Amino acid sequence: MTTIELLAILQEQFKGWNTDGERGILPHLNAAHWMLLANESEQNIYYDESSGDLPALTTVSGTYNYSCDSNLWKLGGIYVRVEDVSSISGTLVSLTGFDYGSRRYTQRPMEYITLAGIEYVRIPFVRSWPATESANARLMFNADPGDSTSYYRQYGWKKPTQIISEMIDPDIPPPWDYQYLLPATAKLIEGIQHGNYVESRSYVLGVLKPALQKDMNGGEQGFDYEPDDRGF
């Protein structure tokens, strides 16, 4: 369904509510859309559409803090293609040419993933923060990453589309837009009306979101690795 069609159904249900303004449905539709789709799943891994690879991160020697790709909601880690790593021995990795390359991390095994037929190894000790409505996700290296343009890769999950206009349609396809997005939006509006928004939000996140993800993520997704939540 289009956003215009969704708004029409909701305006019929909630008399006196408009598209925008103090009693506007669109902000709640956008909030419900974000709540339902911001998730760590195989289907939601973000790839650079031009290359089919994980998006590259350009780094500058002496700079530790970076903004992530604008399409990333949450970073799961910084990875390097195994073929780009100078040497791998057991659980140790040496990244020659950067400050990271002068250190060997002996207290922690390396983490490997294979995505779309490409094997990657995770760079340890990188912190990250998820995106907000007004700012990109960001990350911080704990060691100088050096100068690079395509060495480091951002592994993470894409942002839901921001529905800030009735001309922008949701990412949730039929029939799930009717089954989940409509009731999620209605639940948030009811929470505003009845003064129990926290409970309404919890219902969307705890009941509707898991049900939608189960439906949308069913079947083979074509990846070799199921991401886990590392608490970023």
N, C-alpha and C positions, 0 to 999 in steps of 0.2 A: 504494500500500500504506500501511496505517497504521503508526505507530511501533511499536505492539504486535506487528504481524505481522513487521516488520523485525527487531525484537529476538528474536522466537521463532526465526527462521531463523538469526540470528547465534549465539544460545545453543546451537543444535543443532550448529553448526559448531565453536564454541569451548567445549568441555566445561569446566565449572568456573567459567565467567564468569557473573556475575550482571548485573542491570540497573544497579545502582549499587554504590558502594563501591570498595575498592581494585582489585578486578578487575571493574569495571563497564563495560558496553558503551555505555551511554547517553552518557557524556561523549565517547566517540570517535565515536559517530554524530553528535553535535552538531558536533564539530570537523570531520568530513568534510563535513557539510552546509554549514558556513560556508565551508570552502575551495572547494567546488564552485560556490557561488552568489555569493560576493562578487566582483563583476566590473563592469567598465565596458562596458556594452552598451546598445543602443537599448532592448531589452526591459526592462532593469533601471533605466531612468530613473525617479526617484521623483516622483510628482505628488501634490498635495493632493487627497485623494479627494472633499472637499466642493466644490471649485471646478474641478477639472480643470486647474488652473494649477500652475506651480512653487510650492513652499511659500514663503510670505512670511517675511521676517526683520524683526522689530521692533528698531529701533535707537534709541539714546539719545545725544544730543549729548555729546561728551566721552568716550564709551565706545568702545573700539577692539576689545575681545575679546568674542566671542560663542560660545555653544553652538549647534550646528546642530539642526535638527529631529531629534527622537529616532528617527525612522525612516530617517534617512540614514546610510549606511555611509561614504561618501566624497564630498567636495564637489569638483565640477569647476570651480566658479567662482561668483561672484555676478553676476547679470544684472539688467537693468532692461528692462521692456517698451519697445520703441521708441516706442510711442504715449505713454508717460509721460515720455519725455525731452523737455526743452524745445526743444532744437535739435540737429540733426546736420548737420555740414558736412564732406563728404569723409571723411577718416579721423579727424576730431576730434569729440569729444562734449562738450557743456557741460551739466552737471547743476545747473541753477539752483536755489537754495534750500538747498544744502548746501555744506559746505566743499569737497567734490569739485567743486561747480559753479564755484568760483572758479579752478580750475586747468584748463589745457588740455595734454593729454599729446601732445606733438608727436613723440616718439621711437618711438612704437609704433602701428601701425594698430589700429583697433577691430575686435573680433571679433563677428560676428553669427551667430545661429542662429535657425532657425524650428522650433518644436515645437508640434504640434497646431494649426497654423494661426496661431500667435502669434509675432511676430518680437521677438527680444531682442537687446540689445547688452551685451557683457561689461564689467564694472567692472574697470579694471586695478589691479594692485598690491594684491591681497588674498591673504593666505597662509592655508592650511588644513591640518588634520591629520585623518586618518581616525578613525573610531570604534574603540574597543576593546570587549572584553567587559564592561568596567565603566564606560565613559565614552562620552558622545556625541562625534561629530565636532565639531571646533571651528574657528573662523576668526578672523583678525585683519585689520582694516583698517589701511592705512598712512596714511590721512587720516581726519579726523573725518567720520563718515557722517551726522551730524545726527540729528534726531528724525524717525522714520518708522514706519509700521505695515505698509504693503503696497507700498512703493516697491522695495525690494531683494528679489530672488528667489534662492532657493538651487537651483542646478542641480547635481544629483548623482545618486548611485545608491543604491538602497534596501538596507537591511540584510536578510540572511537571517533567517528566524524562528529564535529560539533554542530548540532542542529540549531543554529542561531537565526535562521530564516525559514519561512514556510516553503521556500523554494529548494531547500536542502533536504534530501530524503534520507531516511535512516539506513544503517548498514544491515539491519536485521531483515532478512527476506521473508516472504510469505511461506508458510502460514504463521510463522513464529512472531511476526510483527503484531498480528491480531491476538495470538494466544498469550504473548508475554509483554510486549511493549505497551499495548493498550492498558491492560490491567495494572502494570507497574506505574504508569503515569497516573491512572485513576487513583491508585493507592496513595501516591504522594499528595495529590490534590485533596483527597479525603483527610489526610493527616493534617494539612493546613486548616481545613474547615473545622475539624474536631479537636484540634490542639494536641494531637498525638503523632506528630511528624516523625519522632524518633522511632516509635513502634512501626510506623508505616515503612520507613527506610529499612528497618531490620527485616521486615517481611520481604521486601524487594530483594535484598541481598541474601537472605537466608533461605528463601523458598523459591522465588521466581528465577533468580539468577542460576542456581544449580540445575534447575529443571531445563532452562534454556541451553545451558552449556552441554548438558547431557545429550540433548537433541541435536545441537549443532555440531558437536564433536564426534558423533557416532560414525563408524566406518573408518576405513584406512585413510590416513592423511598424508602418507608418503614420506614420513620422516623416520629416522632411526633412533630418535632419542626423545624421551618424554621429559620436559623440563620440570624441575622441582622448585619449591619456594625456599630461597635461601635467606629470606628475611630482610631483603633490601627495602 
